[in-house]
Amino acid sequence: MAYVKPRKVTGCEREEQICAVLLQRQEEGTPWASLALEYGIIGSTLNNQWKGAGERWEAYSDQQKLPPVAEKALKQWCQELDDWGFPLRINRLRGMANVLAQQKAVQEGDLN
């Protein structure tokens, strides 16, 4: 499986940083460029958060085929296959995603 570079900051830490930046901006009126350099967060992200924009994953969550829990299960399944030495084929990945989506639909009562 391909190597994925881990994030330097976790999601919770990033949210805390953004809250600290917004608070500093509100109290001191510090420019976005200075705050972006100080905290290592892109200025447009800070400006968008200031204006009340949500995260991208939240905006499109209703259009996702699988819920985040199922995506994590799918990722774990792929990693287990790789650990066992089985090559991951795209058709098997799609098949497993469809099975998880069907289970979700049955649980929600969308499909009999």
MOPAC internal coordinates of N, CA, C and O (Angstrom, degrees):
PM7 1SCF
backbone

  N    0.0000 0     0.00 0     0.00 0    0    0    0
  C    1.4485 1     0.00 0     0.00 0    1    0    0
  C    1.5223 1   108.37 1     0.00 0    2    1    0
  O    1.2310 1   120.53 1   -34.79 1    3    2    1
  N    1.2908 1   116.59 1   145.21 1    3    2    1
  C    1.4554 1   121.99 1  -177.43 1    5    3    2
  C    1.5224 1   110.76 1   -66.10 1    6    5    3
  O    1.2310 1   121.37 1   -33.76 1    7    6    5
  N    1.3149 1   114.99 1   146.24 1    7    6    5
  C    1.4531 1   121.15 1   178.40 1    9    7    6
  C    1.5216 1   109.58 1   -75.19 1   10    9    7
  O    1.2310 1   120.73 1   -48.77 1   11   10    9
  N    1.3107 1   116.21 1   131.23 1   11   10    9
  C    1.4584 1   121.94 1   177.13 1   13   11   10
  C    1.5190 1   107.45 1  -111.78 1   14   13   11
  O    1.2310 1   120.95 1   -57.81 1   15   14   13
  N    1.3060 1   115.78 1   122.19 1   15   14   13
  C    1.4553 1   120.87 1  -178.93 1   17   15   14
  C    1.5259 1   109.68 1   -68.63 1   18   17   15
  O    1.2310 1   120.01 1   -56.46 1   19   18   17
  N    1.3408 1   117.58 1   123.54 1   19   18   17
  C    1.4669 1   119.04 1  -179.30 1   21   19   18
  C    1.5257 1   111.11 1   -70.49 1   22   21   19
  O    1.2310 1   121.58 1   -29.76 1   23   22   21
  N    1.3223 1   114.57 1   150.24 1   23   22   21
  C    1.4604 1   119.67 1   176.59 1   25   23   22
  C    1.5142 1   109.49 1   -68.61 1   26   25   23
  O    1.2310 1   121.55 1   -32.41 1   27   26   25
  N    1.3152 1   114.64 1   147.59 1   27   26   25
  C    1.4550 1   119.42 1   177.00 1   29   27   26
  C    1.5251 1   110.82 1   -73.23 1   30   29   27
  O    1.2310 1   120.98 1   148.92 1   31   30   29
  N    1.3249 1   115.73 1   -31.08 1   31   30   29
  C    1.4572 1   121.70 1  -177.05 1   33   31   30
  C    1.5247 1   108.40 1  -124.69 1   34   33   31
  O    1.2310 1   120.47 1   -43.32 1   35   34   33
  N    1.3263 1   116.71 1   136.68 1   35   34   33
  C    1.4597 1   119.99 1   177.78 1   37   35   34
  C    1.5248 1   109.83 1   -75.07 1   38   37   35
  O    1.2310 1   121.14 1   -12.04 1   39   38   37
  N    1.3226 1   115.42 1   167.96 1   39   38   37
  C    1.4566 1   120.58 1  -179.06 1   41   39   38
  C    1.5173 1   112.82 1   -59.71 1   42   41   39
  O    1.2310 1   120.50 1   137.31 1   43   42   41
  N    1.3393 1   116.65 1   -42.69 1   43   42   41
  C    1.4723 1   120.38 1  -179.47 1   45   43   42
  C    1.5255 1   111.02 1   -66.28 1   46   45   43
  O    1.2310 1   120.91 1   138.19 1   47   46   45
  N    1.3349 1   115.86 1   -41.81 1   47   46   45
  C    1.4623 1   119.15 1   179.02 1   49   47   46
  C    1.5255 1   110.77 1   -64.06 1   50   49   47
  O    1.2310 1   120.67 1   141.53 1   51   50   49
  N    1.3311 1   116.32 1   -38.47 1   51   50   49
  C    1.4633 1   120.62 1   179.50 1   53   51   50
  C    1.5284 1   110.19 1   -65.40 1   54   53   51
  O    1.2310 1   120.41 1   137.91 1   55   54   53
  N    1.3302 1   116.83 1   -42.09 1   55   54   53
  C    1.4671 1   119.97 1   178.09 1   57   55   54
  C    1.5208 1   110.51 1   -61.86 1   58   57   55
  O    1.2310 1   120.51 1   139.15 1   59   58   57
  N    1.3384 1   116.63 1   -40.85 1   59   58   57
  C    1.4621 1   120.20 1   178.45 1   61   59   58
  C    1.5237 1   110.75 1   -63.97 1   62   61   59
  O    1.2310 1   120.82 1   139.80 1   63   62   61
  N    1.3472 1   116.04 1   -40.20 1   63   62   61
  C    1.4611 1   119.60 1   177.39 1   65   63   62
  C    1.5245 1   110.99 1   -62.29 1   66   65   63
  O    1.2310 1   120.65 1   135.41 1   67   66   65
  N    1.3146 1   116.36 1   -44.59 1   67   66   65
  C    1.4651 1   120.12 1  -179.42 1   69   67   66
  C    1.5229 1   110.45 1   -62.76 1   70   69   67
  O    1.2310 1   120.08 1   139.21 1   71   70   69
  N    1.3335 1   117.46 1   -40.79 1   71   70   69
  C    1.4729 1   120.48 1   177.31 1   73   71   70
  C    1.5228 1   110.86 1   -62.54 1   74   73   71
  O    1.2310 1   120.61 1   139.11 1   75   74   73
  N    1.3363 1   116.45 1   -40.89 1   75   74   73
  C    1.4618 1   120.25 1   178.59 1   77   75   74
  C    1.5257 1   110.88 1   -64.49 1   78   77   75
  O    1.2310 1   120.59 1   139.29 1   79   78   77
  N    1.3270 1   116.47 1   -40.71 1   79   78   77
  C    1.4660 1   120.89 1   178.66 1   81   79   78
  C    1.5244 1   110.35 1   -63.28 1   82   81   79
  O    1.2310 1   120.38 1   133.70 1   83   82   81
  N    1.3234 1   116.87 1   -46.30 1   83   82   81
  C    1.4637 1   120.38 1  -178.73 1   85   83   82
  C    1.5222 1   111.19 1   -63.68 1   86   85   83
  O    1.2310 1   120.56 1   142.18 1   87   86   85
  N    1.3256 1   116.53 1   -37.82 1   87   86   85
  C    1.4589 1   120.46 1   177.69 1   89   87   86
  C    1.5264 1   110.47 1   -65.57 1   90   89   87
  O    1.2310 1   120.78 1   135.60 1   91   90   89
  N    1.3315 1   116.11 1   -44.40 1   91   90   89
  C    1.4640 1   120.07 1   178.62 1   93   91   90
  C    1.5253 1   110.72 1   -62.92 1   94   93   91
  O    1.2310 1   120.39 1   140.39 1   95   94   93
  N    1.3117 1   116.86 1   -39.61 1   95   94   93
  C    1.4729 1   121.23 1   178.65 1   97   95   94
  C    1.5283 1   110.29 1   -63.14 1   98   97   95
  O    1.2310 1   120.99 1   138.35 1   99   98   97
  N    1.3321 1   115.72 1   -41.65 1   99   98   97
  C    1.4598 1   120.21 1  -178.34 1  101   99   98
  C    1.5269 1   111.03 1   -68.64 1  102  101   99
  O    1.2310 1   120.29 1   137.59 1  103  102  101
  N    1.3268 1   117.04 1   -42.41 1  103  102  101
  C    1.4600 1   120.51 1  -175.61 1  105  103  102
  C    1.5260 1   113.01 1   -77.77 1  106  105  103
  O    1.2310 1   120.58 1   138.08 1  107  106  105
  N    1.3476 1   116.49 1   -41.92 1  107  106  105
  C    1.4593 1   119.85 1  -172.29 1  109  107  106
  C    1.5228 1   113.92 1  -108.02 1  110  109  107
  O    1.2310 1   120.03 1   164.21 1  111  110  109
  N    1.3254 1   117.55 1   -15.79 1  111  110  109
  C    1.4606 1   120.15 1  -177.48 1  113  111  110
  C    1.5207 1   113.39 1    69.93 1  114  113  111
  O    1.2310 1   120.58 1  -152.55 1  115  114  113
  N    1.3185 1   116.49 1    27.45 1  115  114  113
  C    1.4658 1   121.65 1  -179.38 1  117  115  114
  C    1.5291 1   110.19 1   -63.72 1  118  117  115
  O    1.2310 1   119.54 1   -42.96 1  119  118  117
  N    1.3284 1   118.48 1   137.04 1  119  118  117
  C    1.4718 1   120.71 1   179.63 1  121  119  118
  C    1.5306 1   112.36 1   -63.24 1  122  121  119
  O    1.2310 1   121.38 1   -29.06 1  123  122  121
  N    1.3397 1   114.97 1   150.94 1  123  122  121
  C    1.4673 1   120.28 1  -178.94 1  125  123  122
  C    1.5207 1   111.64 1   -59.49 1  126  125  123
  O    1.2310 1   120.17 1   140.72 1  127  126  125
  N    1.3232 1   117.27 1   -39.28 1  127  126  125
  C    1.4677 1   120.44 1  -177.51 1  129  127  126
  C    1.5298 1   110.86 1   -61.08 1  130  129  127
  O    1.2310 1   120.47 1   137.34 1  131  130  129
  N    1.3235 1   116.71 1   -42.66 1  131  130  129
  C    1.4664 1   120.33 1   179.24 1  133  131  130
  C    1.5216 1   111.19 1   -66.00 1  134  133  131
  O    1.2310 1   120.79 1   136.75 1  135  134  133
  N    1.3276 1   116.09 1   -43.25 1  135  134  133
  C    1.4623 1   120.19 1   179.58 1  137  135  134
  C    1.5250 1   111.24 1   -65.72 1  138  137  135
  O    1.2310 1   120.54 1   141.27 1  139  138  137
  N    1.3253 1   116.58 1   -38.73 1  139  138  137
  C    1.4618 1   120.61 1   179.54 1  141  139  138
  C    1.5208 1   110.47 1   -62.44 1  142  141  139
  O    1.2310 1   120.07 1   136.68 1  143  142  141
  N    1.3206 1   117.47 1   -43.32 1  143  142  141
  C    1.4633 1   120.59 1   178.57 1  145  143  142
  C    1.5240 1   111.70 1   -67.45 1  146  145  143
  O    1.2310 1   120.66 1   138.45 1  147  146  145
  N    1.3099 1   116.34 1   -41.55 1  147  146  145
  C    1.4658 1   120.86 1  -177.39 1  149  147  146
  C    1.5267 1   112.16 1   -65.20 1  150  149  147
  O    1.2310 1   120.23 1   137.62 1  151  150  149
  N    1.3258 1   117.17 1   -42.38 1  151  150  149
  C    1.4609 1   121.03 1  -174.80 1  153  151  150
  C    1.5293 1   113.72 1   -99.78 1  154  153  151
  O    1.2310 1   120.12 1   170.17 1  155  154  153
  N    1.3261 1   117.37 1    -9.83 1  155  154  153
  C    1.4590 1   120.10 1   179.51 1  157  155  154
  C    1.5177 1   113.89 1    72.35 1  158  157  155
  O    1.2310 1   120.66 1  -149.69 1  159  158  157
  N    1.3193 1   116.34 1    30.31 1  159  158  157
  C    1.4656 1   121.83 1   178.54 1  161  159  158
  C    1.5245 1   107.45 1  -117.29 1  162  161  159
  O    1.2310 1   120.41 1   -42.45 1  163  162  161
  N    1.3054 1   116.83 1   137.55 1  163  162  161
  C    1.4583 1   121.61 1  -177.78 1  165  163  162
  C    1.5307 1   110.05 1   -59.22 1  166  165  163
  O    1.2310 1   121.13 1   -43.85 1  167  166  165
  N    1.3273 1   115.44 1   136.15 1  167  166  165
  C    1.4605 1   121.16 1  -176.87 1  169  167  166
  C    1.5137 1   113.98 1   -59.23 1  170  169  167
  O    1.2310 1   120.19 1   142.06 1  171  170  169
  N    1.3320 1   117.24 1   -37.94 1  171  170  169
  C    1.4706 1   119.53 1  -179.92 1  173  171  170
  C    1.5284 1   110.94 1   -66.18 1  174  173  171
  O    1.2310 1   120.44 1   146.23 1  175  174  173
  N    1.3308 1   116.76 1   -33.77 1  175  174  173
  C    1.4668 1   120.29 1   176.60 1  177  175  174
  C    1.5232 1   109.98 1   -63.62 1  178  177  175
  O    1.2310 1   120.89 1   135.33 1  179  178  177
  N    1.3214 1   115.91 1   -44.67 1  179  178  177
  C    1.4650 1   120.07 1   179.31 1  181  179  178
  C    1.5284 1   110.93 1   -63.04 1  182  181  179
  O    1.2310 1   120.90 1   135.76 1  183  182  181
  N    1.3151 1   115.89 1   -44.24 1  183  182  181
  C    1.4629 1   119.87 1  -179.93 1  185  183  182
  C    1.5233 1   110.99 1   -63.50 1  186  185  183
  O    1.2310 1   120.38 1   137.93 1  187  186  185
  N    1.3221 1   116.88 1   -42.07 1  187  186  185
  C    1.4662 1   120.26 1   178.90 1  189  187  186
  C    1.5280 1   111.35 1   -63.99 1  190  189  187
  O    1.2310 1   120.23 1   139.59 1  191  190  189
  N    1.3237 1   117.17 1   -40.41 1  191  190  189
  C    1.4620 1   120.49 1   177.88 1  193  191  190
  C    1.5260 1   110.31 1   -65.97 1  194  193  191
  O    1.2310 1   120.47 1   142.62 1  195  194  193
  N    1.3124 1   116.71 1   -37.38 1  195  194  193
  C    1.4630 1   121.81 1   178.02 1  197  195  194
  C    1.5242 1   110.63 1   -60.63 1  198  197  195
  O    1.2310 1   121.20 1   142.34 1  199  198  197
  N    1.3414 1   115.30 1   -37.66 1  199  198  197
  C    1.4622 1   120.83 1  -179.25 1  201  199  198
  C    1.5257 1   112.29 1   -81.57 1  202  201  199
  O    1.2310 1   120.14 1   177.20 1  203  202  201
  N    1.3210 1   117.33 1    -2.80 1  203  202  201
  C    1.4573 1   120.38 1   175.79 1  205  203  202
  C    1.5093 1   115.78 1    96.68 1  206  205  203
  O    1.2310 1   119.89 1  -168.83 1  207  206  205
  N    1.3114 1   117.81 1    11.17 1  207  206  205
  C    1.4663 1   120.25 1   179.25 1  209  207  206
  C    1.5246 1   109.78 1   -71.45 1  210  209  207
  O    1.2310 1   121.02 1   -35.08 1  211  210  209
  N    1.3122 1   115.65 1   144.92 1  211  210  209
  C    1.4570 1   120.76 1   177.07 1  213  211  210
  C    1.5152 1   110.94 1   -90.28 1  214  213  211
  O    1.2310 1   121.17 1     1.93 1  215  214  213
  N    1.3011 1   115.36 1  -178.07 1  215  214  213
  C    1.4563 1   120.67 1   177.21 1  217  215  214
  C    1.5237 1   109.60 1   -73.01 1  218  217  215
  O    1.2310 1   120.29 1   -26.32 1  219  218  217
  N    1.3257 1   117.06 1   153.68 1  219  218  217
  C    1.4631 1   120.51 1   179.96 1  221  219  218
  C    1.5174 1   111.63 1   -62.78 1  222  221  219
  O    1.2310 1   120.38 1   140.29 1  223  222  221
  N    1.3223 1   116.87 1   -39.71 1  223  222  221
  C    1.4657 1   118.89 1  -177.94 1  225  223  222
  C    1.5183 1   110.95 1   -65.69 1  226  225  223
  O    1.2310 1   119.86 1   151.36 1  227  226  225
  N    1.3272 1   117.86 1   -28.64 1  227  226  225
  C    1.4631 1   120.26 1   177.02 1  229  227  226
  C    1.5250 1   110.98 1   -72.91 1  230  229  227
  O    1.2310 1   120.57 1   143.36 1  231  230  229
  N    1.3183 1   116.51 1   -36.64 1  231  230  229
  C    1.4605 1   120.78 1  -176.89 1  233  231  230
  C    1.5226 1   112.13 1   -64.78 1  234  233  231
  O    1.2310 1   120.08 1   147.11 1  235  234  233
  N    1.3111 1   117.46 1   -32.89 1  235  234  233
  C    1.4610 1   121.15 1  -175.66 1  237  235  234
  C    1.5266 1   113.12 1  -110.70 1  238  237  235
  O    1.2310 1   119.93 1  -165.84 1  239  238  237
  N    1.3119 1   117.74 1    14.16 1  239  238  237
  C    1.4627 1   120.21 1  -176.37 1  241  239  238
  C    1.5250 1   112.61 1   -63.85 1  242  241  239
  O    1.2310 1   119.78 1   149.10 1  243  242  241
  N    1.3303 1   118.02 1   -30.90 1  243  242  241
  C    1.4619 1   120.04 1  -179.97 1  245  243  242
  C    1.5296 1   112.20 1   -74.15 1  246  245  243
  O    1.2310 1   120.00 1   165.74 1  247  246  245
  N    1.3257 1   117.61 1   -14.26 1  247  246  245
  C    1.4615 1   121.40 1   179.41 1  249  247  246
  C    1.5312 1   112.47 1   -96.25 1  250  249  247
  O    1.2310 1   120.33 1   178.28 1  251  250  249
  N    1.3133 1   116.98 1    -1.72 1  251  250  249
  C    1.4590 1   120.66 1  -178.25 1  253  251  250
  C    1.5200 1   110.59 1   -75.06 1  254  253  251
  O    1.2310 1   121.01 1   -38.77 1  255  254  253
  N    1.3177 1   115.68 1   141.23 1  255  254  253
  C    1.4578 1   120.98 1   178.43 1  257  255  254
  C    1.5296 1   110.34 1   -73.08 1  258  257  255
  O    1.2310 1   121.09 1   144.69 1  259  258  257
  N    1.3252 1   115.52 1   -35.31 1  259  258  257
  C    1.4623 1   120.81 1  -178.25 1  261  259  258
  C    1.5246 1   110.20 1  -120.63 1  262  261  259
  O    1.2310 1   120.36 1   -33.74 1  263  262  261
  N    1.3296 1   116.92 1   146.26 1  263  262  261
  C    1.4620 1   119.27 1   173.52 1  265  263  262
  C    1.5345 1   109.46 1   -73.87 1  266  265  263
  O    1.2310 1   119.73 1   -17.81 1  267  266  265
  N    1.3272 1   118.12 1   162.19 1  267  266  265
  C    1.4661 1   120.67 1  -178.59 1  269  267  266
  C    1.5301 1   113.81 1   -55.18 1  270  269  267
  O    1.2310 1   120.07 1   144.94 1  271  270  269
  N    1.3268 1   117.46 1   -35.06 1  271  270  269
  C    1.4681 1   120.38 1   179.75 1  273  271  270
  C    1.5252 1   110.23 1   -63.70 1  274  273  271
  O    1.2310 1   120.46 1   137.48 1  275  274  273
  N    1.3307 1   116.72 1   -42.52 1  275  274  273
  C    1.4647 1   120.49 1   179.23 1  277  275  274
  C    1.5237 1   110.86 1   -68.29 1  278  277  275
  O    1.2310 1   120.17 1   144.67 1  279  278  277
  N    1.3267 1   117.29 1   -35.33 1  279  278  277
  C    1.4601 1   120.07 1   177.06 1  281  279  278
  C    1.5218 1   110.69 1   -63.84 1  282  281  279
  O    1.2310 1   120.50 1   139.63 1  283  282  281
  N    1.3347 1   116.65 1   -40.37 1  283  282  281
  C    1.4644 1   119.80 1   177.18 1  285  283  282
  C    1.5198 1   111.00 1   -64.75 1  286  285  283
  O    1.2310 1   120.58 1   139.75 1  287  286  285
  N    1.3315 1   116.49 1   -40.25 1  287  286  285
  C    1.4664 1   120.12 1   177.96 1  289  287  286
  C    1.5229 1   110.47 1   -63.94 1  290  289  287
  O    1.2310 1   120.21 1   140.46 1  291  290  289
  N    1.3148 1   117.21 1   -39.54 1  291  290  289
  C    1.4618 1   121.83 1   178.55 1  293  291  290
  C    1.5305 1   110.53 1   -65.30 1  294  293  291
  O    1.2310 1   120.63 1   138.87 1  295  294  293
  N    1.3064 1   116.39 1   -41.13 1  295  294  293
  C    1.4661 1   120.76 1   177.75 1  297  295  294
  C    1.5252 1   110.38 1   -63.46 1  298  297  295
  O    1.2310 1   120.39 1   135.78 1  299  298  297
  N    1.3318 1   116.86 1   -44.22 1  299  298  297
  C    1.4620 1   121.12 1   179.26 1  301  299  298
  C    1.5274 1   110.34 1   -62.53 1  302  301  299
  O    1.2310 1   120.19 1   139.33 1  303  302  301
  N    1.3268 1   117.25 1   -40.67 1  303  302  301
  C    1.4614 1   122.10 1   178.42 1  305  303  302
  C    1.5264 1   110.45 1   -61.15 1  306  305  303
  O    1.2310 1   120.53 1   136.57 1  307  306  305
  N    1.3335 1   116.59 1   -43.43 1  307  306  305
  C    1.4682 1   120.93 1   178.32 1  309  307  306
  C    1.5267 1   111.09 1   -62.76 1  310  309  307
  O    1.2310 1   120.61 1   138.31 1  311  310  309
  N    1.3207 1   116.43 1   -41.69 1  311  310  309
  C    1.4589 1   120.17 1   179.47 1  313  311  310
  C    1.5235 1   111.44 1   -66.72 1  314  313  311
  O    1.2310 1   120.32 1   141.83 1  315  314  313
  N    1.3331 1   117.00 1   -38.17 1  315  314  313
  C    1.4630 1   120.11 1   177.32 1  317  315  314
  C    1.5240 1   111.04 1   -64.33 1  318  317  315
  O    1.2310 1   120.18 1   136.12 1  319  318  317
  N    1.3277 1   117.26 1   -43.88 1  319  318  317
  C    1.4646 1   120.06 1   176.87 1  321  319  318
  C    1.5227 1   110.76 1   -58.25 1  322  321  319
  O    1.2310 1   120.60 1   137.33 1  323  322  321
  N    1.3233 1   116.46 1   -42.67 1  323  322  321
  C    1.4584 1   120.70 1   179.37 1  325  323  322
  C    1.5258 1   110.88 1   -65.33 1  326  325  323
  O    1.2310 1   120.37 1   138.35 1  327  326  325
  N    1.3273 1   116.89 1   -41.65 1  327  326  325
  C    1.4672 1   120.68 1   178.22 1  329  327  326
  C    1.5222 1   111.70 1   -61.96 1  330  329  327
  O    1.2310 1   120.65 1   145.04 1  331  330  329
  N    1.3210 1   116.35 1   -34.96 1  331  330  329
  C    1.4615 1   121.24 1  -179.40 1  333  331  330
  C    1.5232 1   112.24 1   -80.23 1  334  333  331
  O    1.2310 1   120.52 1   173.05 1  335  334  333
  N    1.3269 1   116.60 1    -6.95 1  335  334  333
  C    1.4517 1   120.43 1   178.11 1  337  335  334
  C    1.5145 1   115.28 1    89.90 1  338  337  335
  O    1.2310 1   120.09 1  -168.99 1  339  338  337
  N    1.3235 1   117.44 1    11.01 1  339  338  337
  C    1.4638 1   120.57 1   178.31 1  341  339  338
  C    1.5263 1   109.47 1   -89.95 1  342  341  339
  O    1.2310 1   120.17 1   -48.70 1  343  342  341
  N    1.3233 1   117.29 1   131.30 1  343  342  341
  C    1.4663 1   118.49 1   176.84 1  345  343  342
  C    1.5256 1   110.16 1   -71.38 1  346  345  343
  O    1.2310 1   121.02 1   -41.55 1  347  346  345
  N    1.2959 1   115.66 1   138.45 1  347  346  345
  C    1.4613 1   120.24 1   179.95 1  349  347  346
  C    1.5157 1   109.34 1   -85.32 1  350  349  347
  O    1.2310 1   120.89 1   -57.42 1  351  350  349
  N    1.2883 1   115.91 1   122.58 1  351  350  349
  C    1.4627 1   121.76 1   178.32 1  353  351  350
  C    1.5305 1   108.03 1  -102.80 1  354  353  351
  O    1.2310 1   121.25 1   -39.32 1  355  354  353
  N    1.3181 1   115.22 1   140.68 1  355  354  353
  C    1.4660 1   120.10 1  -175.31 1  357  355  354
  C    1.5212 1   111.85 1   -62.03 1  358  357  355
  O    1.2310 1   120.21 1   145.85 1  359  358  357
  N    1.3396 1   117.19 1   -34.15 1  359  358  357
  C    1.4691 1   118.96 1  -179.95 1  361  359  358
  C    1.5287 1   111.20 1   -68.38 1  362  361  359
  O    1.2310 1   119.96 1   147.14 1  363  362  361
  N    1.3250 1   117.68 1   -32.86 1  363  362  361
  C    1.4709 1   120.21 1   176.29 1  365  363  362
  C    1.5253 1   110.73 1   -70.75 1  366  365  363
  O    1.2310 1   120.85 1   142.84 1  367  366  365
  N    1.3230 1   115.99 1   -37.16 1  367  366  365
  C    1.4647 1   120.35 1   177.26 1  369  367  366
  C    1.5301 1   110.38 1   -63.92 1  370  369  367
  O    1.2310 1   120.61 1   134.16 1  371  370  369
  N    1.3241 1   116.44 1   -45.84 1  371  370  369
  C    1.4682 1   120.05 1   177.39 1  373  371  370
  C    1.5225 1   111.02 1   -62.36 1  374  373  371
  O    1.2310 1   120.95 1   139.13 1  375  374  373
  N    1.3231 1   115.80 1   -40.87 1  375  374  373
  C    1.4624 1   119.65 1   179.64 1  377  375  374
  C    1.5182 1   111.96 1   -61.69 1  378  377  375
  O    1.2310 1   120.64 1   134.98 1  379  378  377
  N    1.3273 1   116.39 1   -45.02 1  379  378  377
  C    1.4662 1   120.04 1   179.04 1  381  379  378
  C    1.5267 1   110.51 1   -65.42 1  382  381  379
  O    1.2310 1   120.02 1   140.51 1  383  382  381
  N    1.3297 1   117.57 1   -39.49 1  383  382  381
  C    1.4658 1   120.61 1   177.48 1  385  383  382
  C    1.5235 1   110.54 1   -62.35 1  386  385  383
  O    1.2310 1   120.29 1   140.05 1  387  386  385
  N    1.3251 1   117.05 1   -39.95 1  387  386  385
  C    1.4681 1   120.45 1   177.99 1  389  387  386
  C    1.5222 1   111.65 1   -65.85 1  390  389  387
  O    1.2310 1   120.33 1   140.59 1  391  390  389
  N    1.3307 1   116.98 1   -39.41 1  391  390  389
  C    1.4697 1   120.55 1   177.40 1  393  391  390
  C    1.5270 1   109.86 1   -61.62 1  394  393  391
  O    1.2310 1   120.42 1   134.03 1  395  394  393
  N    1.3269 1   116.81 1   -45.97 1  395  394  393
  C    1.4682 1   120.35 1   179.34 1  397  395  394
  C    1.5296 1   111.16 1   -64.10 1  398  397  395
  O    1.2310 1   120.22 1   141.66 1  399  398  397
  N    1.3275 1   117.19 1   -38.34 1  399  398  397
  C    1.4666 1   120.60 1   178.30 1  401  399  398
  C    1.5277 1   110.98 1   -66.28 1  402  401  399
  O    1.2310 1   120.36 1   141.01 1  403  402  401
  N    1.3391 1   116.91 1   -38.99 1  403  402  401
  C    1.4655 1   120.20 1   177.84 1  405  403  402
  C    1.5229 1   110.78 1   -65.88 1  406  405  403
  O    1.2310 1   120.23 1   139.74 1  407  406  405
  N    1.3287 1   117.17 1   -40.26 1  407  406  405
  C    1.4650 1   120.42 1   177.29 1  409  407  406
  C    1.5230 1   110.32 1   -62.06 1  410  409  407
  O    1.2310 1   120.43 1   139.29 1  411  410  409
  N    1.3202 1   116.78 1   -40.71 1  411  410  409
  C    1.4663 1   120.89 1   177.85 1  413  411  410
  C    1.5259 1   110.43 1   -62.46 1  414  413  411
  O    1.2310 1   120.58 1   136.40 1  415  414  413
  N    1.3380 1   116.49 1   -43.60 1  415  414  413
  C    1.4642 1   120.93 1  -179.36 1  417  415  414
  C    1.5223 1   111.19 1   -64.13 1  418  417  415
  O    1.2310 1   120.07 1   139.47 1  419  418  417
  N    1.3218 1   117.47 1   -40.53 1  419  418  417
  C    1.4673 1   121.22 1   178.96 1  421  419  418
  C    1.5268 1   109.90 1   -65.18 1  422  421  419
  O    1.2310 1   120.14 1   137.09 1  423  422  421
  N    1.3198 1   117.34 1   -42.91 1  423  422  421
  C    1.4641 1   120.76 1   179.78 1  425  423  422
  C    1.5232 1   111.67 1   -64.18 1  426  425  423
  O    1.2310 1   120.47 1   145.57 1  427  426  425
  N    1.3261 1   116.70 1   -34.43 1  427  426  425
  C    1.4649 1   120.09 1  -179.71 1  429  427  426
  C    1.5199 1   112.31 1   -85.16 1  430  429  427
  O    1.2310 1   120.30 1   173.36 1  431  430  429
  N    1.3246 1   117.04 1    -6.64 1  431  430  429
  C    1.4555 1   120.62 1   178.63 1  433  431  430
  C    1.5088 1   114.10 1    82.78 1  434  433  431
  O    1.2310 1   120.12 1  -165.36 1  435  434  433
  N    1.3421 1   117.37 1    14.64 1  435  434  433
  C    1.4621 1   120.88 1   179.75 1  437  435  434
  C    1.5212 1   112.08 1   -80.45 1  438  437  435
  O    1.2310 1   120.49 1   159.04 1  439  438  437
  N    1.3130 1   116.68 1   -20.96 1  439  438  437
  C    1.4576 1   121.11 1  -174.17 1  441  439  438
  C    1.5160 1   108.44 1  -138.41 1  442  441  439
  O    1.2310 1   119.87 1   -36.92 1  443  442  441
  N    1.3022 1   117.85 1   143.08 1  443  442  441
  C    1.4645 1   120.64 1   178.85 1  445  443  442
  C    1.4968 1   111.46 1   -96.92 1  446  445  443
  O    1.2310 1   120.10 1   180.00 1  447  446  445

